[in-house]
Structure formats: C-alpha cells, structure tokens
Amino acid sequence: MKARMTYWNGSWWCRRMGCTGQGSTMKEAWDDMWKLYFEAVRPARPQTFHSPRVRCG
C-alpha cells in the first residue's frame, strides 16, 4: 500500500516514533501509525482524538 504520505519525512513521524518509546515494537509502531494516520485523514468521531492510545501528553 503505497500512498503519498508526506508525514513520513515530517516532524509528525519523528514525534510519533520518539513518543511511543515503551511500545516501540515494529508492529505496535505501525499499528499506532496507521491508526493515527487514518484518524487524521478521515476523523470519524471527535472523541477518538482524546483516546488513551495517544501517549504523547
């Protein structure tokens, strides 16, 4: 699945990888990344943005 994801080179990706620290297995990192990516692209509900999955304060 190759999409033009400009987030990869941006600070967003670096911030995510830096913040996931304790759960930084590749699978968790990718699951987190896709989850946040799709939430950002097509936000379903406002409350998803305040989910406990976001560990970055």
C-alpha positions in Angstrom: 0.0 0.0 0.0 1.9 3.0 -1.3 0.3 6.3 -0.7 1.9 9.7 -0.8 2.3 10.1 2.9 4.3 13.3 3.5 4.0 12.7 7.2 6.9 10.2 7.0 9.6 12.8 6.4 7.9 15.4 8.7 8.2 16.0 12.4 5.0 14.1 12.9 6.6 10.8 12.2 9.7 11.6 14.2 7.5 12.7 17.1 5.4 9.5 17.0 8.4 7.2 16.9 10.0 9.2 19.7 6.9 9.2 21.9 6.0 5.6 21.5 9.2 4.7 23.4 8.0 1.9 25.6 5.8 0.2 23.0 8.1 0.6 20.0 8.0 -2.8 18.5 7.6 -2.5 14.8 4.0 -3.9 14.9 2.9 -1.6 17.6 4.5 1.4 16.0 2.9 0.6 12.6 -0.5 -0.1 14.2 -0.3 3.2 16.0 0.9 5.0 12.9 -1.9 3.6 10.7 -4.5 4.3 13.4 -3.5 7.9 13.8 -3.0 8.4 10.1 -6.5 7.2 9.2 -8.0 9.2 12.1 -6.2 12.3 10.8 -7.3 11.7 7.2 -10.9 10.9 7.9 -11.8 11.7 11.5 -14.8 9.5 12.5 -15.6 11.0 15.9 -14.2 13.9 17.9 -13.6 11.7 21.0 -11.1 9.4 19.1 -8.6 12.2 19.3 -8.6 12.0 23.1 -8.1 8.3 23.2 -5.6 6.7 25.7 -3.7 5.3 22.7 -2.1 8.7 22.3 0.8 8.6 24.7 2.2 12.0 24.0 0.6 14.2 26.5 
